[in-house]
Amino acid sequence: MKEDMMMRTNVMSSSRVISYWVTTMVTALELLAGGVTDLIHGRTALVAGEPVALVLAHLGYPVYLLTILGVWKIPGAIALLAPRFPRLKEWAYAGAFFVYVAAVASGIVRGGDPGTLIWPAFILAVLTLASWALRPPSRTLGVLFPARKLA
């Protein structure tokens, strides 16, 4: 019985670590690729699709926003993958989440195609949130809700 509990705990712990790294790698790679794409005003699907400058123009944003986003996405990706620096990671997660949620909101408000403007950004926002929630203790600032001490 005790061995069974220990085995379940190990499997759950391993699943959590694997889930963390999968969601983190997807988030970081998208931030890195998205940052480079934004900086060079490339295409939405790396080598295919509409140029990101046209997408931003359709959404009503100035093209120089791509430079701002690109400059911040690249160090954000690096911060998510680098060891230590938990406060920097918190900012990187927040920035990525805000970018994806803003993309969803922009797509909804401007009536964009859900398949290209809304769902991908929504899925990336969920993956970013999952990566943040699955972080190991060494990558967090501490307990989210500390236990109250009884007097």
DSSP file with accessible surface (Angstrom, degrees, kcal/mol):
  #  RESIDUE AA STRUCTURE BP1 BP2  ACC     N-H-->O    O-->H-N    N-H-->O    O-->H-N    TCO  KAPPA ALPHA  PHI   PSI    X-CA   Y-CA   Z-CA
    1    1 A M     >        0   0  191      0, 0.0     4,-1.9     0, 0.0     5,-0.1   0.000 360.0 360.0 360.0 -47.3    0.0    0.0    0.0
    2    2 A K  H  >  +     0   0  166      1,-0.2     4,-2.1     2,-0.2     5,-0.2   0.895 360.0  50.4 -64.9 -40.1    2.7    2.5    1.0
    3    3 A E  H  > S+     0   0  165      1,-0.2     4,-2.5     2,-0.2    -1,-0.2   0.877 107.7  54.4 -65.4 -36.7    4.8    1.6   -2.1
    4    4 A D  H  > S+     0   0   69      2,-0.2     4,-2.4     1,-0.2    -1,-0.2   0.912 108.7  48.1 -63.4 -41.7    1.7    2.1   -4.3
    5    5 A M  H  X S+     0   0  107     -4,-1.9     4,-2.3     2,-0.2    -2,-0.2   0.902 111.6  49.8 -65.1 -41.6    1.2    5.6   -2.9
    6    6 A M  H  X S+     0   0  109     -4,-2.1     4,-2.4     2,-0.2    -2,-0.2   0.904 110.6  50.1 -65.3 -39.0    4.9    6.4   -3.4
    7    7 A M  H  X S+     0   0  122     -4,-2.5     4,-2.4     2,-0.2    -2,-0.2   0.921 110.8  49.1 -66.1 -41.8    4.6    5.2   -7.0
    8    8 A R  H  X S+     0   0  142     -4,-2.4     4,-2.7     1,-0.2     5,-0.2   0.910 110.8  50.9 -62.5 -42.0    1.5    7.3   -7.7
    9    9 A T  H  X S+     0   0   84     -4,-2.3     4,-2.5     1,-0.2    -2,-0.2   0.918 111.0  48.3 -62.2 -43.2    3.3   10.4   -6.2
   10   10 A N  H  X S+     0   0  100     -4,-2.4     4,-2.6     2,-0.2    -2,-0.2   0.900 112.0  48.9 -64.0 -41.6    6.3    9.8   -8.4
   11   11 A V  H  X S+     0   0   81     -4,-2.4     4,-2.7     2,-0.2    -2,-0.2   0.929 113.1  47.3 -64.6 -43.7    4.1    9.4  -11.5
   12   12 A M  H  X S+     0   0  136     -4,-2.7     4,-2.2     2,-0.2    -2,-0.2   0.910 113.0  49.0 -64.1 -40.9    2.2   12.6  -10.7
   13   13 A S  H  X S+     0   0   68     -4,-2.5     4,-2.2    -5,-0.2    -2,-0.2   0.923 112.5  47.6 -64.6 -43.2    5.4   14.5  -10.0
   14   14 A S  H  X S+     0   0   65     -4,-2.6     4,-2.6     1,-0.2     5,-0.2   0.904 111.1  51.3 -64.4 -41.6    6.9   13.3  -13.3
   15   15 A S  H  X S+     0   0   60     -4,-2.7     4,-2.7     1,-0.2    -1,-0.2   0.896 109.7  50.6 -62.6 -39.1    3.7   14.2  -15.2
   16   16 A R  H  X S+     0   0  123     -4,-2.2     4,-2.6     2,-0.2    -2,-0.2   0.920 111.1  47.5 -65.6 -43.0    3.8   17.7  -13.7
   17   17 A V  H  X S+     0   0   72     -4,-2.2     4,-2.5     2,-0.2     5,-0.2   0.929 114.1  47.0 -64.5 -44.3    7.4   18.2  -14.7
   18   18 A I  H  X S+     0   0  107     -4,-2.6     4,-2.6     1,-0.2     5,-0.2   0.935 113.2  48.8 -63.7 -44.7    6.8   16.9  -18.3
   19   19 A S  H  X S+     0   0   54     -4,-2.7     4,-2.5    -5,-0.2     5,-0.3   0.905 110.6  51.9 -61.6 -41.2    3.7   19.1  -18.6
   20   20 A Y  H  X S+     0   0    2     -4,-2.6     4,-2.6    -5,-0.2    -1,-0.2   0.952 112.6  43.8 -59.1 -50.1    5.6   22.1  -17.3
   21   21 A W  H  X S+     0   0   96     -4,-2.5     4,-2.6     2,-0.2     5,-0.2   0.876 113.3  50.9 -69.4 -34.4    8.4   21.7  -19.8
   22   22 A V  H  X S+     0   0   85     -4,-2.6     4,-2.3    -5,-0.2     5,-0.2   0.964 115.3  41.7 -65.4 -49.4    6.1   21.0  -22.7
   23   23 A T  H  X S+     0   0   15     -4,-2.5     4,-2.3    -5,-0.2    -2,-0.2   0.896 116.6  49.6 -66.0 -36.9    3.9   24.1  -22.1
   24   24 A T  H  X S+     0   0    0     -4,-2.6     4,-3.2    -5,-0.3     5,-0.2   0.915 110.8  48.8 -68.6 -42.0    7.0   26.2  -21.3
   25   25 A M  H  X S+     0   0   75     -4,-2.6     4,-2.9     2,-0.2     5,-0.3   0.922 112.3  48.3 -65.5 -41.8    8.8   25.1  -24.5
   26   26 A V  H  X S+     0   0   62     -4,-2.3     4,-2.3    -5,-0.2     5,-0.2   0.946 115.5  45.1 -62.2 -46.2    5.8   25.8  -26.7
   27   27 A T  H  X S+     0   0    0     -4,-2.3     4,-2.5    -5,-0.2    -2,-0.2   0.943 116.4  44.8 -62.9 -47.9    5.3   29.3  -25.0
   28   28 A A  H  X S+     0   0    2     -4,-3.2     4,-2.7     1,-0.2    -2,-0.2   0.913 113.7  49.0 -65.9 -42.3    9.0   30.2  -25.2
   29   29 A L  H  X S+     0   0   97     -4,-2.9     4,-3.0    -5,-0.2     5,-0.3   0.895 112.0  49.0 -66.3 -37.6    9.4   29.0  -28.8
   30   30 A E  H  X S+     0   0   57     -4,-2.3     4,-3.1    -5,-0.3     5,-0.3   0.918 111.9  49.2 -67.2 -40.6    6.3   30.9  -29.9
   31   31 A L  H  X S+     0   0    4     -4,-2.5     4,-2.5    -5,-0.2    -2,-0.2   0.928 114.6  45.4 -61.8 -43.1    7.6   34.0  -28.2
   32   32 A L  H  X S+     0   0   73     -4,-2.7     4,-2.3     2,-0.2     5,-0.2   0.960 118.2  40.8 -65.8 -51.2   11.0   33.6  -29.8
   33   33 A A  H  X S+     0   0   40     -4,-3.0     4,-2.8     1,-0.2    -2,-0.2   0.914 117.4  49.6 -64.4 -41.1    9.6   32.9  -33.3
   34   34 A G  H  X S+     0   0    8     -4,-3.1     4,-2.7    -5,-0.3    -1,-0.2   0.887 109.8  51.6 -65.0 -38.6    6.9   35.6  -32.9
   35   35 A G  H  X S+     0   0    0     -4,-2.5     4,-2.3    -5,-0.3    -2,-0.2   0.933 112.7  44.1 -64.4 -45.5    9.5   38.1  -31.8
   36   36 A V  H  X S+     0   0   67     -4,-2.3     4,-2.2     2,-0.2    -2,-0.2   0.934 114.2  50.7 -64.3 -44.2   11.7   37.5  -34.7
   37   37 A T  H  X>S+     0   0   17     -4,-2.8     5,-2.4     1,-0.2     4,-0.7   0.910 110.8  49.3 -60.0 -43.0    8.7   37.5  -37.1
   38   38 A D  H ><5S+     0   0   11     -4,-2.7     3,-0.6     1,-0.2    -1,-0.2   0.918 110.4  50.4 -62.5 -43.2    7.5   40.8  -35.6
   39   39 A L  H 3<5S+     0   0   69     -4,-2.3    -1,-0.2     1,-0.2    -2,-0.2   0.864 118.5  36.6 -66.0 -35.7   11.0   42.4  -36.0
   40   40 A I  H 3<5S-     0   0  122     -4,-2.2    -1,-0.2    -5,-0.2    -2,-0.2   0.414 106.5-124.2 -96.4   2.5   11.4   41.4  -39.6
   41   41 A H  T <<5 +     0   0   69     -4,-0.7    12,-0.3    -3,-0.6    -3,-0.2   0.893  54.9 165.9  55.0  45.0    7.6   41.9  -40.4
   42   42 A G      < -     0   0   16     -5,-2.4    10,-2.9    -6,-0.2    11,-0.4   0.208  38.6 -65.6 -76.8-161.9    7.5   38.3  -41.7
   43   43 A R  E >   -AB  46  51A 115      3,-0.7     3,-1.1     8,-0.3    -1,-0.2  -0.538  39.9-117.1 -90.8 156.7    4.5   36.1  -42.4
   44   44 A T  E 3  S+     0   0A  77      6,-2.3     5,-0.2     1,-0.3    -1,-0.1   0.789 114.5  40.0 -66.7 -28.5    2.0   34.9  -39.9
   45   45 A A  E >  S- B   0  48A  58      3,-2.2     2,-2.8     5,-0.1     3,-0.9  -0.305 116.3-107.0-116.0  47.8    2.9   31.2  -40.4
   46   46 A L  B <  S+A   43   0A 119     -3,-1.1    -3,-0.7     1,-0.3    -1,-0.1  -0.310 109.1  13.4  62.6 -65.4    6.7   31.7  -40.8
   47   47 A V  T 3  S+     0   0  136     -2,-2.8    -1,-0.3    -5,-0.1     2,-0.2   0.467 131.2  39.9-116.2  -4.8    6.9   31.1  -44.5
   48   48 A A  E <  S+B   45   0A  52     -3,-0.9    -3,-2.2    -5,-0.1     2,-0.0  -0.775  81.8  52.1-132.3 178.2    3.2   31.3  -45.4
   49   49 A G  E    S-     0   0A  42     -2,-0.2     3,-0.1    -5,-0.2     0, 0.0  -0.181  91.0 -33.7  86.8-179.6    0.2   33.4  -44.5
   50   50 A E  E     -     0   0A 103     -7,-0.1    -6,-2.3     1,-0.1    -5,-0.1  -0.440  69.2 -99.6 -75.1 145.3   -0.4   37.1  -44.4
   51   51 A P  E >>  -B   43   0A  32      0, 0.0     4,-1.6     0, 0.0     3,-0.8  -0.418  29.5-124.9 -62.0 141.5    2.4   39.4  -43.4
   52   52 A V  H 3> S+     0   0   16    -10,-2.9     4,-2.5     1,-0.3     5,-0.2   0.802 109.4  63.0 -61.6 -27.9    2.1   40.4  -39.8
   53   53 A A  H 3> S+     0   0   23    -11,-0.4     4,-2.2   -12,-0.3    -1,-0.3   0.900 103.7  47.8 -63.8 -38.1    2.1   44.1  -40.8
   54   54 A L  H <> S+     0   0   92     -3,-0.8     4,-2.5     2,-0.2    -1,-0.2   0.881 110.1  52.3 -69.1 -37.6   -1.1   43.6  -42.8
   55   55 A V  H  X S+     0   0   20     -4,-1.6     4,-1.9     2,-0.2    -2,-0.2   0.938 111.2  46.7 -62.5 -46.2   -2.7   41.8  -39.8
   56   56 A L  H  X>S+     0   0   21     -4,-2.5     5,-2.6     2,-0.2     4,-0.6   0.898 111.1  51.7 -64.1 -39.5   -1.8   44.6  -37.5
   57   57 A A  H ><5S+     0   0   58     -4,-2.2     3,-1.0     1,-0.2    -1,-0.2   0.917 108.3  51.9 -62.7 -40.7   -3.2   47.2  -40.0
   58   58 A H  H 3<5S+     0   0   89     -4,-2.5    -1,-0.2     1,-0.3    -2,-0.2   0.875 109.2  50.4 -61.6 -37.0   -6.4   45.2  -40.2
   59   59 A L  H 3<5S-     0   0   20     -4,-1.9    -1,-0.3    -5,-0.2    -2,-0.2   0.571 120.5-111.1 -79.1  -9.8   -6.7   45.3  -36.4
   60   60 A G  T <<5S+     0   0   54     -3,-1.0    -3,-0.2    -4,-0.6    -2,-0.1   0.652  72.7 131.1  92.2  16.8   -6.1   49.1  -36.5
   61   61 A Y      < -     0   0   91     -5,-2.6    -1,-0.3    -6,-0.1     2,-0.1  -0.742  61.1-106.9-102.0 152.0   -2.7   49.2  -34.9
   62   62 A P    >   -     0   0   56      0, 0.0     3,-1.5     0, 0.0     4,-0.3  -0.436  26.7-122.3 -73.2 151.3    0.4   51.1  -36.1
   63   63 A V  T >> S+     0   0   58      1,-0.3     3,-2.0     2,-0.2     4,-0.6   0.817 106.2  71.2 -66.1 -29.0    3.1   48.9  -37.7
   64   64 A Y  H 3> S+     0   0  159      1,-0.3     4,-1.6     2,-0.2     3,-0.5   0.733  81.4  75.4 -64.3 -15.5    5.8   50.2  -35.3
   65   65 A L  H <> S+     0   0   46     -3,-1.5     4,-2.9     1,-0.2    -1,-0.3   0.850  86.2  63.2 -62.4 -30.1    4.0   48.2  -32.6
   66   66 A L  H <> S+     0   0    2     -3,-2.0     4,-2.9    -4,-0.3    -1,-0.2   0.893 101.3  49.9 -61.2 -39.7    5.6   45.1  -34.2
   67   67 A T  H  X S+     0   0   65     -4,-0.6     4,-2.5    -3,-0.5    -1,-0.2   0.929 111.6  48.0 -65.1 -43.6    9.0   46.4  -33.3
   68   68 A I  H  X S+     0   0   81     -4,-1.6     4,-1.5     1,-0.2    -2,-0.2   0.948 115.6  44.0 -62.1 -48.1    8.0   47.0  -29.7
   69   69 A L  H  X S+     0   0   42     -4,-2.9     4,-2.4     1,-0.2    -2,-0.2   0.921 113.8  50.8 -63.6 -43.5    6.5   43.6  -29.4
   70   70 A G  H  X S+     0   0    0     -4,-2.9     4,-1.4    -5,-0.2    -1,-0.2   0.899 107.3  53.0 -62.1 -41.1    9.4   41.9  -31.1
   71   71 A V  H  < S+     0   0   77     -4,-2.5    -1,-0.2     1,-0.2    -2,-0.2   0.868 116.7  38.7 -64.3 -33.7   12.0   43.5  -28.9
   72   72 A W  H  X S+     0   0  187     -4,-1.5     4,-1.4    -5,-0.2    -2,-0.2   0.757 107.9  61.2 -90.5 -25.6   10.2   42.3  -25.7
   73   73 A K  H  X S+     0   0   25     -4,-2.4     4,-2.3     2,-0.2     5,-0.2   0.898  99.7  55.8 -68.6 -38.6    9.1   38.9  -26.9
   74   74 A I  H  X S+     0   0   41     -4,-1.4     4,-2.0     1,-0.2     5,-0.2   0.962 111.2  40.4 -64.7 -51.5   12.7   37.6  -27.5
   75   75 A P  H  > S+     0   0   60      0, 0.0     4,-2.7     0, 0.0    -1,-0.2   0.854 112.3  59.3 -66.5 -26.5   14.1   38.4  -23.9
   76   76 A G  H  X S+     0   0   12     -4,-1.4     4,-1.9     2,-0.2    -2,-0.2   0.924 105.5  47.9 -63.2 -42.5   10.7   37.1  -22.5
   77   77 A A  H  X S+     0   0    3     -4,-2.3     4,-1.3     2,-0.2    -1,-0.2   0.920 112.6  48.7 -62.7 -43.2   11.4   33.7  -24.2
   78   78 A I  H  X S+     0   0  105     -4,-2.0     4,-2.2     1,-0.2     3,-0.3   0.917 108.8  53.5 -63.9 -41.5   14.9   33.6  -22.8
   79   79 A A  H  < S+     0   0    8     -4,-2.7    -1,-0.2     1,-0.2    -2,-0.2   0.876 105.5  53.9 -63.0 -37.0   13.7   34.5  -19.3
   80   80 A L  H  < S+     0   0    0     -4,-1.9    -1,-0.2     1,-0.2    -2,-0.2   0.852 116.1  38.2 -66.3 -32.3   11.2   31.7  -19.3
   81   81 A L  H  < S+     0   0   63     -4,-1.3    -2,-0.2    -3,-0.3    -1,-0.2   0.731  95.4  95.2 -92.1 -23.5   13.9   29.1  -20.2
   82   82 A A  S  < S-     0   0   27     -4,-2.2     2,-0.1    -5,-0.2     7,-0.0  -0.390  79.4-112.3 -71.1 144.0   16.8   30.5  -18.1
   83   83 A P  S    S+     0   0   74      0, 0.0    -1,-0.1     0, 0.0    -2,-0.1  -0.377  78.6   2.1 -72.1 157.1   17.4   29.1  -14.6
   84   84 A R  S    S+     0   0  173     54,-0.1     5,-0.1     1,-0.1    -2,-0.0  -0.210  76.8 106.7  64.0-158.0   16.8   31.2  -11.5
   85   85 A F     >  +     0   0  125      1,-0.1     4,-2.1     3,-0.1     5,-0.2   0.913  39.3 175.1  53.8  54.9   15.5   34.8  -11.8
   86   86 A P  H  > S+     0   0   40      0, 0.0     4,-2.1     0, 0.0    55,-0.2   0.866  75.2  52.7 -61.3 -35.6   11.9   34.0  -10.5
   87   87 A R  H  > S+     0   0  160      2,-0.2     4,-1.9     1,-0.2     5,-0.2   0.926 109.0  49.6 -66.9 -40.7   10.8   37.7  -10.5
   88   88 A L  H  > S+     0   0   97      1,-0.2     4,-2.3     2,-0.2    -1,-0.2   0.902 109.2  53.1 -62.4 -39.2   11.9   38.1  -14.1
   89   89 A K  H  X S+     0   0    1     -4,-2.1     4,-3.0     2,-0.2     5,-0.2   0.898 104.7  55.1 -62.6 -40.8   10.0   35.0  -15.0
   90   90 A E  H  X S+     0   0   48     -4,-2.1     4,-2.4     1,-0.2    -1,-0.2   0.925 110.2  46.0 -57.9 -43.9    6.9   36.4  -13.4
   91   91 A W  H  X S+     0   0  186     -4,-1.9     4,-2.9     2,-0.2    -1,-0.2   0.891 111.9  51.2 -66.6 -39.5    7.2   39.5  -15.7
   92   92 A A  H  X S+     0   0   13     -4,-2.3     4,-2.6     2,-0.2     5,-0.2   0.930 111.6  47.0 -64.7 -43.5    7.8   37.4  -18.7
   93   93 A Y  H  X S+     0   0    7     -4,-3.0     4,-2.7     2,-0.2     5,-0.2   0.929 113.5  48.6 -62.3 -45.1    4.7   35.2  -18.0
   94   94 A A  H  X S+     0   0   33     -4,-2.4     4,-2.8    -5,-0.2     5,-0.2   0.939 112.4  48.3 -61.6 -45.4    2.6   38.3  -17.4
   95   95 A G  H  X S+     0   0   35     -4,-2.9     4,-2.3     2,-0.2    -2,-0.2   0.925 113.2  46.8 -61.7 -45.2    3.8   40.0  -20.6
   96   96 A A  H  X S+     0   0    3     -4,-2.6     4,-2.4     2,-0.2     5,-0.2   0.941 113.3  48.9 -62.9 -45.4    3.2   36.9  -22.7
   97   97 A F  H  X S+     0   0   65     -4,-2.7     4,-2.7     1,-0.2     5,-0.3   0.930 111.6  49.3 -61.4 -43.4   -0.3   36.4  -21.2
   98   98 A F  H  X S+     0   0  137     -4,-2.8     4,-2.5    -5,-0.2    -1,-0.2   0.897 110.0  51.5 -63.8 -40.4   -1.2   40.1  -21.8
   99   99 A V  H  X S+     0   0   38     -4,-2.3     4,-2.0    -5,-0.2    -1,-0.2   0.940 113.6  43.8 -61.6 -46.3    0.0   39.9  -25.4
  100  100 A Y  H  X S+     0   0    7     -4,-2.4     4,-2.2     2,-0.2    -2,-0.2   0.916 114.9  47.5 -69.2 -41.1   -2.1   36.8  -26.2
  101  101 A V  H  X S+     0   0   63     -4,-2.7     4,-2.8    -5,-0.2    -1,-0.2   0.908 111.9  51.2 -67.1 -38.2   -5.2   38.1  -24.4
  102  102 A A  H  X S+     0   0   49     -4,-2.5     4,-2.8    -5,-0.3    -1,-0.2   0.891 108.7  52.2 -64.5 -36.5   -4.9   41.4  -26.2
  103  103 A A  H  X S+     0   0   36     -4,-2.0     4,-2.4    -5,-0.2    -2,-0.2   0.917 110.4  47.6 -65.7 -41.1   -4.6   39.5  -29.5
  104  104 A V  H  X S+     0   0   21     -4,-2.2     4,-2.4     2,-0.2    -2,-0.2   0.950 113.7  47.3 -62.6 -48.3   -7.8   37.6  -28.7
  105  105 A A  H  X S+     0   0   49     -4,-2.8     4,-2.9     1,-0.2     5,-0.2   0.915 112.4  49.7 -61.5 -42.2   -9.6   40.8  -27.7
  106  106 A S  H  X S+     0   0   12     -4,-2.8     4,-2.5     1,-0.2    -1,-0.2   0.912 110.8  49.8 -63.4 -42.0   -8.4   42.6  -30.8
  107  107 A G  H  <>S+     0   0    0     -4,-2.4     5,-2.7    10,-0.3     4,-0.4   0.894 113.7  45.6 -63.8 -38.7   -9.6   39.8  -33.0
  108  108 A I  H ><5S+     0   0  106     -4,-2.4     3,-0.8     3,-0.2    -2,-0.2   0.946 114.9  46.3 -69.0 -47.5  -13.0   39.7  -31.3
  109  109 A V  H 3<5S+     0   0  120     -4,-2.9    -2,-0.2     1,-0.2    -1,-0.2   0.907 117.1  42.7 -64.0 -41.9  -13.5   43.5  -31.5
  110  110 A R  T 3<5S-     0   0  132     -4,-2.5    -1,-0.2    -5,-0.2    -2,-0.2   0.450 110.8-119.4 -87.8   0.4  -12.3   43.8  -35.1
  111  111 A G  T < 5 +     0   0   61     -3,-0.8    -3,-0.2    -4,-0.4    -4,-0.1   0.886  49.6 173.0  68.5  40.8  -14.3   40.8  -36.2
  112  112 A G      < -     0   0   11     -5,-2.7    -1,-0.1    -6,-0.2     3,-0.0  -0.196  45.5 -76.2 -76.9 171.5  -11.3   38.8  -37.5
  113  113 A D    >>> -     0   0   93      1,-0.2     4,-3.1     2,-0.1     3,-1.2  -0.541  38.8-144.5 -67.2 119.7  -11.3   35.2  -38.6
  114  114 A P  I 3>>S+     0   0   63      0, 0.0     5,-2.7     0, 0.0     4,-0.6   0.841  95.8  59.0 -58.9 -31.8  -11.6   33.0  -35.5
  115  115 A G  I 345S+     0   0   48      1,-0.2    -2,-0.1     3,-0.2    -3,-0.0   0.770 121.1  22.0 -70.4 -24.6   -9.3   30.4  -37.0
  116  116 A T  I <45S+     0   0   93     -3,-1.2    -1,-0.2     3,-0.1     5,-0.1   0.727 133.6  29.6-113.7 -29.9   -6.4   32.7  -37.5
  117  117 A L  I  <5S+     0   0   30     -4,-3.1   -10,-0.3     3,-0.1     4,-0.2   0.765 125.9  27.0-103.8 -29.5   -6.8   35.7  -35.2
  118  118 A I  I  X<S+     0   0   28     -5,-0.7     4,-2.4    -4,-0.6     5,-0.2   0.900 114.2  46.8-104.5 -56.4   -8.7   34.4  -32.1
  119  119 A W  H  ><S+     0   0  147     -5,-2.7     4,-2.8     1,-0.2     5,-0.3   0.897 110.0  50.9 -62.8 -45.4   -8.2   30.7  -31.4
  120  120 A P  H  > S+     0   0   57      0, 0.0     4,-2.3     0, 0.0    -1,-0.2   0.946 114.4  44.7 -58.9 -43.5   -4.4   30.5  -31.8
  121  121 A A  H  > S+     0   0   11      2,-0.2     4,-2.2     1,-0.2    -2,-0.2   0.891 113.1  51.7 -66.8 -37.5   -3.9   33.4  -29.4
  122  122 A F  H  X S+     0   0   96     -4,-2.4     4,-2.3     2,-0.2    -1,-0.2   0.936 110.4  48.0 -63.9 -44.8   -6.4   31.9  -27.0
  123  123 A I  H  X S+     0   0   93     -4,-2.8     4,-2.6     1,-0.2    -2,-0.2   0.917 111.7  50.2 -63.7 -40.2   -4.7   28.6  -27.0
  124  124 A L  H  X S+     0   0   27     -4,-2.3     4,-2.4    -5,-0.3    -1,-0.2   0.880 108.5  52.7 -66.6 -35.3   -1.3   30.2  -26.4
  125  125 A A  H  X S+     0   0    6     -4,-2.2     4,-2.4     2,-0.2    -2,-0.2   0.927 110.9  47.2 -64.0 -42.0   -2.7   32.3  -23.5
  126  126 A V  H  X S+     0   0   72     -4,-2.3     4,-2.7     2,-0.2    -2,-0.2   0.919 112.2  49.4 -66.0 -42.6   -4.0   29.0  -21.9
  127  127 A L  H  X S+     0   0   47     -4,-2.6     4,-2.6     2,-0.2    -1,-0.2   0.893 110.6  50.7 -63.5 -38.6   -0.6   27.3  -22.5
  128  128 A T  H  X S+     0   0    1     -4,-2.4     4,-2.3     2,-0.2    -2,-0.2   0.931 111.7  47.3 -64.0 -43.9    1.2   30.3  -20.9
  129  129 A L  H  X S+     0   0   88     -4,-2.4     4,-2.5     2,-0.2    -2,-0.2   0.909 112.0  50.5 -63.9 -40.5   -1.1   30.2  -17.9
  130  130 A A  H  X S+     0   0   33     -4,-2.7     4,-2.1     2,-0.2    -2,-0.2   0.922 109.6  50.2 -64.6 -43.1   -0.6   26.4  -17.6
  131  131 A S  H  < S+     0   0    0     -4,-2.6     4,-0.5     1,-0.2    -2,-0.2   0.927 111.6  48.6 -60.0 -44.2    3.2   26.8  -17.8
  132  132 A W  H >< S+     0   0   66     -4,-2.3     3,-1.0     1,-0.2    -2,-0.2   0.925 113.0  47.2 -61.8 -43.8    3.0   29.5  -15.0
  133  133 A A  H 3< S+     0   0   56     -4,-2.5    -1,-0.2     1,-0.2    -2,-0.2   0.799 111.9  50.2 -70.6 -27.5    0.8   27.2  -12.8
  134  134 A L  T 3< S+     0   0   38     -4,-2.1    -1,-0.2    -5,-0.2  -114,-0.2   0.425  79.3 133.3 -92.5   2.3    3.0   24.2  -13.3
  135  135 A R    <   -     0   0   26     -3,-1.0    -3,-0.1    -4,-0.5     5,-0.0  -0.179  60.0-116.2 -55.4 141.2    6.3   25.8  -12.4
  136  136 A P    >   -     0   0   38      0, 0.0     3,-2.4     0, 0.0     4,-0.1  -0.377  32.1-103.0 -71.2 158.2    8.5   24.0  -10.0
  137  137 A P  G >  S+     0   0  113      0, 0.0     3,-1.5     0, 0.0     5,-0.1   0.816 119.6  64.8 -54.2 -29.5    9.2   25.7   -6.6
  138  138 A S  G 3  S+     0   0   93      1,-0.3   -54,-0.1     3,-0.0    -3,-0.0   0.682 103.6  48.0 -69.1 -14.0   12.7   26.7   -7.7
  139  139 A R  G <  S+     0   0   22     -3,-2.4     2,-0.3   -54,-0.1    -1,-0.3   0.175 100.1  82.8-111.4  15.6   11.1   28.9  -10.4
  140  140 A T  S <  S-     0   0   31     -3,-1.5   -53,-0.1    -4,-0.1     3,-0.1  -0.766  77.4-127.2-116.2 165.1    8.5   30.7   -8.3
  141  141 A L  S    S-     0   0   84      1,-0.3     2,-0.3    -2,-0.3    -1,-0.1   0.576  73.6 -80.5 -82.7 -12.1    8.7   33.7   -6.0
  142  142 A G  S    S-     0   0   49     -5,-0.1    -1,-0.3     3,-0.0     2,-0.2  -0.912  79.9 -12.4 142.5-166.3    7.1   31.6   -3.2
  143  143 A V        -     0   0  116     -2,-0.3     0, 0.0     1,-0.1     0, 0.0  -0.433  51.6-144.5 -69.4 134.3    3.8   30.4   -2.0
  144  144 A L  S    S+     0   0  114      1,-0.3    -1,-0.1    -2,-0.2     0, 0.0   0.938  93.6  20.1 -66.6 -47.0    0.9   32.1   -3.8
  145  145 A F  S    S-     0   0  169     -3,-0.0    -1,-0.3     3,-0.0     3,-0.1  -0.859  86.7-146.6-125.3  95.7   -1.4   32.1   -0.7
  146  146 A P        -     0   0   99      0, 0.0     2,-0.1     0, 0.0    -4,-0.0  -0.286  26.4-104.3 -63.3 146.3    0.6   31.7    2.5
  147  147 A A        -     0   0   96      1,-0.1     2,-0.3     0, 0.0    -4,-0.0  -0.431  36.1-114.7 -69.6 140.8   -1.1   29.8    5.3
  148  148 A R        -     0   0  233     -2,-0.1     2,-0.5    -3,-0.1    -1,-0.1  -0.591  23.9-127.5 -77.2 139.9   -2.4   31.9    8.1
  149  149 A K        -     0   0  202     -2,-0.3     2,-0.4     1,-0.0    -1,-0.0  -0.752  19.8-133.9 -87.7 129.8   -0.7   31.5   11.4
  150  150 A L              0   0  170     -2,-0.5    -1,-0.0     1,-0.1     0, 0.0  -0.685 360.0 360.0 -84.5 134.5   -3.2   30.8   14.2
  151  151 A A              0   0  153     -2,-0.4    -1,-0.1     0, 0.0     0, 0.0  -0.290 360.0 360.0 -79.6 360.0   -2.6   32.9   17.3
